[in-house]
Amino acid sequence: MTASSARFAPAILIGGALLPIGTTLFLAAMAPRFVWDIRLADRPILTFAIGMGIASIAFLGWALRFANARAGDMHAGRAIALIFVVGLMARIMLIPSTPILEDDYYRYQWDGAVTAAGKNPFTYPPARFVSAPGIDRLLAIVGLEATPPPKGYEALSRAGHKTLLRVNNPHIATIYPPLAQLGFAAGYLLTPWQLTGWKIIVLAAEMLTFGLLLGALRAGKLPLCWSALYWWHPLALKEFANSAHMDALLLPFLGGALWMVIAGRTRLMALFMAGAAAVKFWPLLIVPALLRRNRAAIVIGIMTGVLALVLVSPQLISASSNSGLTRYAADWQRNALVFPALVAAFGLATSDPSALARLLVAAMVIGWVAVAWRRDHAVPLDRVRAASTAILLLILLGPTGYPWYALWLAPFAVVQPRLPVLMLLAAAPAYYLDFWFQVRGNPADWPWIAPLLSAGPVWLALAVEAGRRRPA
């Protein structure tokens, strides 16, 4: 290796530090113009969407160059310290910022308060605890009536009145599984009815993710500086540090699972994946793709599923027709490109095209995982690739394509910087344009633009990758 190539990677690393710094300053400057009391039409949505798009595309260009650069001294402790300190300071700066185009945290606050009080957050929807004209009208639409708070919740309802008025979909009980509820409760106990405590929990989860990904990179003898592909990403800064999405709790489990896969410690990988399923259900789908095809793997896979079911049993026991889990599985659809086309096609042949489309998507993802397991990849990174492809299919084919879902793949991007994964992380902010179209004259005329910009480039990247991997 020449002296110039040894200097190349540190130089590009230092230049890349400008991207998270610039993103943080941009988010901090925009956040005050997105407070709750400002009407959606009066917020600078287009400016924000364009800014995030520029930041994400710039990061994609840097990431592709950085991931393909010669390692040089990229394992040096000073380089890792630079990555960590820049990303940490960016996140700390964003703790006081108002979440931009996001209100899910009000649900987290209410769930956390209920859980911290020793009550079951899966039993009642938030609308049971507050009465207001808007909420009463919503209840009437779904055939429900406002009722007094259940016995034992009166004080909680009074203290959380302001939060309850801002919870989205208040007529639906929470969708978030038990381990997520513990995180919400911890945030509530730190700062009751305030966002700061929850943001501290999110920061702790992200720091743990960073450490686990360093372990995965060491196990695979990969450049430790690839950790910057997550820790500096504009989308992570926006969705976790600014908007405090609960998916941050999922990433430590995924990062730990990847470490164990690469290190060949299958049983510990299974524990991490069971924990991941207790934060979000979908990780159970990809477990077979991470396992070798043998009897031991079958036993471990079954044990992972059983442990996950035990962890989520409080939610499953409380499931009803108005629970978040049931409604999400049956009704949710947002920022999807392929799924609406499937629904339209099936609408010609069935009275419930959405259910049929969901079954088809599930079958396609499970089918991919089954094929990957039968191929029995001996190389750990081949199993990582198969699992990340399954997640890509789940997001690209499914009924919901939120930008924070793209961050499920951030740990995979660190240990294996694939073009389709990096492209998904770069294209995901196109979702924010949908809010701008909502305040235009005819929003129904433009439902396809944000999904096309979010998913279209990823499909192209998958096609390019497939072409490159095809044998000559």
Buried (B, 14 or more C-beta within 10 A) or exposed (E): EEEEEBEBBBEBBEEBBEBBBBBBEBBBEBBEBBEEEEEEEEBBBBEBBBBBBBBBBBBBEBBBEBBEBBBBEBBBEEBBEBBBEBBBEBBBBBBEBBBBBBEBBBBBBBBBBBBBBEBBBBBBBBBBBBBBEEBBEBBEEEEBEBEEBEEEBEEBBEEBBEBBBBBEBBBBBBBBBBBBBBBBBBBBBBBBBEBEBBBBBBBBBBBBBBBBBBBBBBBBEBBBBBBBBBBBBBBBBBBBBBBBBBBBBBBBBBBBBBBBBBBEBBEBBBBBBBBBBBBBBBBBBBBBBBBBBEEEBEEBBEBBBEBBBEBBEBBEEBBEEBBBBBBBBEEBBEBBBBBBEBBEEBBEEEEEBBBBBBEBBBEBBBEBBEEBBEEEBEEBBBBBBBBBBBBBBBBBBBBEBBBBBBBBBBBBBBBBBBBBBBBBBBBBBBBBBBBBBEBEEEEEEBBEBBBBBBBBBBBBBBEEBEEEEEEE
